[in-house]
């Protein structure tokens, strides 16, 4: 009898805890709603028809802009002038509401509420305490708040869930199917690369070339996906956009076969920089600049742009295995993601310091 009482008391306590954690959303009388289960396992009551969505940060902004820019009521930050030609013009006119996570956490609740979204959506990698964070934001704003895991292994499923949530199944499934095609292609092709043929690669970020995205970092996951080895191995891995800062001595110890430079870096002058000239990648002219537009094709932040990065990097490193015309692939992706008709000349200009340089 005592055991039964203890068990009942435990269940009752758990129910109280769940009730306390839940953050119910109040809707006007007559508003039709439905239950939506997010990636944190939270059941959230959302409007049956959603047409006004606010992103929680930059990754959510990037992903929503490929699926439903017409539903977005805010952006994390106004896109740059360089991104203007690729992204829907409506994004440049939306209010900015900042970012919920990261070192630049700047979420502006006043702007968020003023935008009057029906739903706030967080997309990206799963963080510790994500469920509590979503509940707290929902409780603070009174707006339905959901999290969908959308790192590279889960991003296709995130699109499918958003397709159901926003009643945009056809478009969401088209993008999700292409992402699945990408991941399957990379798995098959990388499986054909023998261990002793896997090229060592350093992916730099920033201007100096010494900010690196090390092995195991979220920013560098494309390297392993296509069958390369990350040359930079450190004990404490940074997952931030700036990565780990290394010294020239460390760089020479790693001595990667391939170096990938971000746009705006020392790429254009590195071959004339004496301190870099004895590196294998510089001596062998196997260093390249990562294409950019509307985002860095490798990460920064790591999101839907990494899908483009998989096709690009695989073809750059192992063209005999990743055997396709990268100009045509780029055109296909730009049309699918951003509804942008990328010209052959534009694609060639983007690839001039990487794919086309390697081919030459």
C-alpha positions as CSV (number, residue, x, y, z in Angstrom):
1,X,0.0,0.0,0.0
2,X,2.9,2.3,0.9
3,X,4.6,1.5,-2.4
4,X,1.4,2.4,-4.3
5,X,1.1,5.7,-2.4
6,X,4.7,6.6,-3.1
7,X,4.3,5.8,-6.8
8,X,1.1,7.9,-7.0
9,X,2.9,10.8,-5.2
10,X,5.8,10.5,-7.7
11,X,3.5,10.6,-10.7
12,X,1.6,13.5,-9.2
13,X,4.8,15.4,-8.7
14,X,5.9,14.8,-12.2
15,X,2.6,16.0,-13.5
16,X,3.0,19.2,-11.4
17,X,6.4,19.7,-12.8
18,X,5.2,19.3,-16.4
19,X,2.4,21.7,-15.8
20,X,4.8,24.2,-14.3
21,X,7.1,23.9,-17.3
22,X,4.4,24.2,-19.8
23,X,3.7,27.6,-21.1
24,X,0.2,27.6,-22.6
25,X,-0.7,30.1,-25.3
26,X,-4.0,32.0,-25.0
27,X,-5.9,32.5,-28.3
28,X,-8.9,34.6,-29.0
29,X,-12.2,32.8,-28.9
30,X,-12.9,31.2,-32.2
31,X,-9.3,30.8,-33.2
32,X,-8.8,27.3,-34.7
33,X,-5.7,25.6,-33.3
34,X,-3.8,22.3,-33.6
35,X,-1.2,20.5,-31.6
36,X,2.4,20.4,-32.9
37,X,5.2,18.3,-31.4
38,X,8.6,20.0,-31.8
39,X,12.0,18.4,-31.7
40,X,12.3,19.0,-27.9
41,X,9.3,16.8,-27.4
42,X,7.1,19.7,-26.5
43,X,3.4,19.7,-27.5
44,X,2.6,23.3,-28.5
45,X,-0.8,24.6,-29.4
46,X,-0.4,26.5,-32.7
47,X,-2.9,28.2,-35.0
48,X,-4.4,25.9,-37.6
49,X,-3.4,28.3,-40.4
50,X,0.0,30.0,-40.0
51,X,1.0,32.9,-42.2
52,X,3.1,35.0,-39.8
53,X,6.4,33.6,-38.6
54,X,9.4,35.1,-36.7
55,X,12.8,33.4,-36.6
56,X,14.8,33.1,-33.4
57,X,18.1,33.8,-35.0
58,X,20.3,33.7,-38.1
59,X,20.0,30.0,-38.9
60,X,16.2,30.2,-38.7
61,X,16.2,33.3,-40.9
62,X,18.3,31.5,-43.5
63,X,16.1,28.4,-43.6
64,X,12.8,30.2,-43.5
65,X,13.9,32.4,-46.4
66,X,14.2,29.3,-48.6
67,X,10.8,27.9,-47.7
68,X,8.4,30.7,-46.8
69,X,9.8,34.3,-47.1
70,X,6.3,35.5,-47.7
71,X,5.4,34.4,-44.1
72,X,8.3,36.0,-42.4
73,X,7.5,39.1,-40.2
74,X,11.1,39.7,-39.1
75,X,14.7,38.7,-39.6
76,X,17.5,38.3,-37.2
77,X,19.5,41.0,-39.0
78,X,19.1,42.9,-42.2
79,X,20.9,41.0,-45.0
80,X,24.0,42.7,-46.5
81,X,24.0,44.6,-49.7
82,X,26.0,41.8,-51.3
83,X,23.1,39.4,-50.5
84,X,20.5,41.7,-52.1
85,X,20.6,40.1,-55.6
86,X,20.0,36.6,-54.3
87,X,17.4,36.9,-51.5
88,X,13.8,38.0,-51.7
89,X,13.6,41.8,-51.5
90,X,10.9,41.6,-48.8
91,X,13.6,40.4,-46.3
92,X,15.4,43.7,-46.5
93,X,12.3,45.6,-45.4
94,X,11.5,43.5,-42.3
95,X,12.2,44.6,-38.8
96,X,15.2,43.0,-37.1
97,X,14.7,41.0,-33.9
98,X,18.2,39.8,-33.1
99,X,19.5,36.4,-32.1
100,X,18.4,34.2,-29.3
101,X,21.6,32.1,-28.9
102,X,25.3,32.5,-29.3
103,X,27.9,35.1,-28.3
104,X,25.9,37.7,-30.1
105,X,22.6,36.9,-28.2
106,X,20.7,40.1,-28.9
107,X,17.1,39.1,-29.1
108,X,14.8,42.2,-29.0
109,X,11.5,41.2,-27.3
110,X,10.0,44.6,-28.0
111,X,10.6,44.3,-31.8
112,X,9.5,40.7,-31.7
113,X,6.2,41.5,-30.1
114,X,5.6,44.4,-32.4
115,X,6.0,42.2,-35.5
116,X,3.0,40.2,-34.2
117,X,4.1,36.7,-35.3
118,X,1.7,33.7,-34.8
119,X,4.7,31.5,-34.2
120,X,8.4,32.0,-33.2
121,X,10.6,29.2,-34.6
122,X,14.1,28.2,-33.6
123,X,16.0,26.1,-36.1
124,X,19.5,24.6,-35.7
125,X,21.4,22.2,-33.5
126,X,20.0,20.8,-30.3
127,X,21.3,22.7,-27.3
128,X,21.3,21.8,-23.6
129,X,18.0,23.0,-22.0
130,X,16.4,23.8,-25.4
131,X,13.0,22.8,-24.2
132,X,13.1,25.1,-21.1
133,X,14.5,27.9,-23.3
134,X,11.5,27.5,-25.7
135,X,9.1,27.4,-22.8
136,X,10.6,30.5,-21.3
137,X,10.4,32.5,-24.5
138,X,6.8,31.3,-25.1
139,X,5.8,32.3,-21.5
140,X,7.5,35.7,-21.9
141,X,5.9,36.6,-25.2
142,X,2.6,34.7,-25.1
143,X,3.4,33.5,-28.6
144,X,3.7,29.8,-29.7
145,X,7.4,29.0,-29.8
146,X,8.8,25.8,-31.4
147,X,12.2,24.2,-31.9
148,X,13.1,22.0,-34.9
149,X,16.4,20.3,-35.0
150,X,18.0,21.4,-38.2
151,X,21.7,20.5,-38.2
152,X,22.8,18.8,-41.4
153,X,21.7,15.2,-40.5
154,X,18.2,16.5,-39.4
155,X,17.5,19.4,-41.8
156,X,15.5,17.4,-44.4
157,X,13.1,16.3,-41.6
158,X,12.9,19.8,-40.3
159,X,11.7,21.0,-43.8
160,X,9.1,18.2,-43.9
161,X,7.8,19.2,-40.5
162,X,7.6,22.8,-41.5
163,X,5.8,21.8,-44.7
164,X,3.1,20.2,-42.6
165,X,3.0,23.1,-40.1
166,X,2.7,25.8,-42.7
167,X,0.8,23.8,-45.2
168,X,3.6,24.1,-47.8
169,X,4.2,20.4,-48.2
170,X,5.1,20.5,-52.0
171,X,7.8,23.1,-51.7
172,X,9.2,21.7,-48.4
173,X,9.3,18.2,-49.8
174,X,11.1,19.3,-52.9
175,X,13.9,20.9,-50.8
176,X,14.0,17.9,-48.3
177,X,14.2,15.4,-51.2
178,X,17.2,17.3,-52.6
179,X,18.9,17.4,-49.2
180,X,18.4,13.6,-48.9
181,X,19.8,13.2,-52.4
182,X,22.8,15.3,-51.3
183,X,23.5,13.2,-48.2
184,X,23.0,9.9,-50.0
185,X,25.4,11.0,-52.8
186,X,28.1,12.1,-50.3
187,X,27.8,8.8,-48.3
188,X,28.1,6.7,-51.5
189,X,31.0,8.8,-53.0
190,X,33.0,9.2,-49.7
191,X,32.7,5.4,-49.2
192,X,34.7,4.9,-52.4
193,X,37.7,6.9,-51.1
194,X,40.4,4.7,-49.5
195,X,41.8,5.9,-46.2
196,X,45.2,6.6,-47.7
197,X,43.6,8.7,-50.4
198,X,41.7,11.0,-48.1
199,X,43.1,14.5,-48.5
200,X,44.0,16.6,-45.5
201,X,42.3,19.9,-45.5
202,X,42.3,23.1,-43.4
203,X,39.2,25.3,-43.5
204,X,40.1,28.8,-42.4
205,X,37.8,31.7,-41.4
206,X,38.4,35.4,-40.9
207,X,41.1,37.5,-42.6
208,X,44.3,36.2,-41.1
209,X,44.1,32.6,-42.2
210,X,44.9,31.4,-38.7
211,X,41.3,31.1,-37.4
212,X,40.5,27.5,-38.2
213,X,37.5,25.2,-38.0
214,X,39.0,22.2,-36.3
215,X,38.1,18.5,-36.5
216,X,34.8,17.9,-34.8
217,X,33.5,21.4,-35.1
218,X,30.0,22.1,-36.3
219,X,31.4,24.6,-38.8
220,X,33.7,22.0,-40.5
221,X,31.4,19.0,-40.8
222,X,31.3,19.1,-44.6
223,X,35.0,18.0,-44.7
224,X,34.3,14.6,-43.2
225,X,31.0,14.2,-45.1
226,X,32.8,14.3,-48.5
227,X,35.6,12.0,-47.5
228,X,38.4,14.5,-46.5
229,X,40.3,14.6,-43.3
230,X,40.4,17.8,-41.2
231,X,44.1,18.6,-40.8
232,X,43.5,20.7,-37.7
233,X,43.1,18.6,-34.6
234,X,42.9,20.4,-31.2
235,X,41.9,19.5,-27.7
236,X,39.3,22.2,-27.1
237,X,37.1,22.6,-30.1
238,X,35.4,25.9,-30.8
239,X,32.0,25.6,-32.6
240,X,31.8,29.3,-33.1
241,X,32.1,30.9,-36.5
242,X,35.6,32.2,-35.8
243,X,36.8,28.7,-34.9
244,X,40.1,28.0,-33.1
245,X,43.0,30.4,-33.4
246,X,46.3,28.6,-34.2
247,X,49.9,29.8,-34.5
248,X,52.0,29.6,-37.6
249,X,54.1,26.9,-35.8
250,X,51.0,24.8,-35.4
251,X,50.0,25.4,-39.0
252,X,53.3,24.1,-40.2
253,X,52.9,21.0,-37.9
254,X,49.5,20.3,-39.5
255,X,50.8,21.2,-43.0
256,X,47.5,20.4,-44.8
257,X,47.5,19.3,-48.4
258,X,44.6,21.7,-49.2
259,X,43.7,25.1,-47.6
260,X,40.3,26.6,-47.9
261,X,40.2,30.4,-47.4
262,X,37.0,32.4,-46.6
263,X,36.2,35.4,-48.7
264,X,37.9,38.6,-47.6
265,X,41.0,36.8,-46.3
266,X,44.6,36.7,-47.2
267,X,43.9,34.3,-50.1
268,X,44.9,36.8,-52.8
269,X,48.3,37.6,-51.2
270,X,49.2,34.4,-49.4
271,X,51.5,33.1,-52.1
272,X,53.6,36.3,-51.7
273,X,53.6,36.1,-47.9
274,X,57.0,34.7,-46.9
275,X,55.7,33.1,-43.7
276,X,53.3,31.0,-45.6
277,X,55.4,30.1,-48.7
278,X,56.9,26.8,-47.4
279,X,53.5,25.2,-46.7
280,X,52.7,22.3,-48.9
281,X,49.3,23.7,-50.1
282,X,50.9,27.1,-51.0
283,X,53.9,25.5,-52.8
284,X,51.6,23.1,-54.7
285,X,49.0,25.8,-55.5
286,X,46.3,23.7,-53.8
287,X,44.7,26.5,-51.9
288,X,41.3,27.8,-52.8
289,X,38.8,30.5,-51.9
290,X,35.4,29.3,-50.7
291,X,32.6,30.7,-52.9
292,X,30.2,33.1,-51.2
293,X,26.7,34.3,-52.1
294,X,24.3,34.8,-50.5
295,X,26.3,32.9,-47.8
296,X,29.6,31.2,-47.4
297,X,29.2,27.8,-49.0
298,X,30.8,25.9,-46.1
299,X,29.1,27.5,-43.1
300,X,29.1,30.8,-41.2
301,X,26.6,30.0,-39.9
302,X,26.3,26.3,-40.6
303,X,22.9,25.9,-42.2
304,X,21.3,25.2,-45.6
305,X,24.4,26.6,-47.3
306,X,26.3,23.5,-46.2
307,X,24.3,21.4,-48.7
308,X,25.8,23.6,-51.5
309,X,29.2,23.1,-49.8
310,X,28.9,19.3,-50.0
311,X,28.5,19.4,-53.8
312,X,31.2,22.0,-54.2
313,X,33.9,20.5,-51.9
314,X,33.4,17.0,-53.1
315,X,33.8,18.0,-56.7
316,X,36.8,20.2,-55.9
317,X,38.8,17.5,-53.9
318,X,37.7,14.4,-55.8
319,X,36.4,15.3,-59.3
320,X,36.9,11.8,-60.6
321,X,34.4,10.5,-58.0
322,X,32.1,13.6,-57.5
323,X,31.8,13.7,-61.3
324,X,29.4,16.5,-62.4
325,X,29.4,20.0,-63.7
326,X,29.5,22.3,-60.7
327,X,28.3,25.3,-62.7
328,X,25.1,23.4,-63.5
329,X,24.7,22.1,-59.9
330,X,25.1,25.6,-58.6
331,X,22.4,26.9,-60.9
332,X,20.0,24.1,-59.8
333,X,20.6,24.8,-56.1
334,X,20.2,28.6,-56.4
335,X,16.9,28.1,-58.2
336,X,15.6,25.6,-55.6
337,X,16.7,27.4,-52.5
338,X,16.4,31.1,-53.4
339,X,14.4,31.0,-56.7
340,X,17.3,32.8,-58.3
341,X,18.3,32.2,-61.9
342,X,22.1,32.0,-61.6
343,X,23.7,32.7,-64.9
344,X,26.6,30.6,-66.3
345,X,28.9,33.7,-66.0
346,X,27.9,34.3,-62.4
347,X,28.5,30.7,-61.4
348,X,31.9,30.7,-63.2
349,X,32.9,33.9,-61.4
350,X,32.0,32.3,-58.0
351,X,34.1,29.2,-58.9
352,X,37.0,31.0,-60.4
353,X,39.2,30.7,-57.3
354,X,38.3,27.1,-56.5
355,X,36.7,24.6,-58.9
356,X,37.9,26.3,-62.1
357,X,41.3,27.0,-60.7
358,X,41.8,23.4,-59.8
359,X,40.6,22.3,-63.3
360,X,43.0,24.6,-64.9
